[in-house]
Amino acid sequence: MGTVSNADPTVGATCIAEIRAREMIEFKEARTEFLKSGERVRFEMLDQGGVNIFGTIDQKVQLRQNE
């Protein structure tokens, strides 16, 4: 299995790896960077009525330091 892509790619993607793969096919190079420490990820899924189905996920990216 894997991520579930939108039928319409202009609407969005489910992960950065999917976006980068599409870029590799279209442009022969990945143009989207991976997330960096300190960046924030926020997403939610709404039903057709605009109701938040599972709540909002909002996290800050923190890279682990080598110990």
Beta strands, then each sheet from edge to edge (+ up, - down):
strand 1: 40-43
strand 2: 57-60
sheet 1: 1+ 2-
end
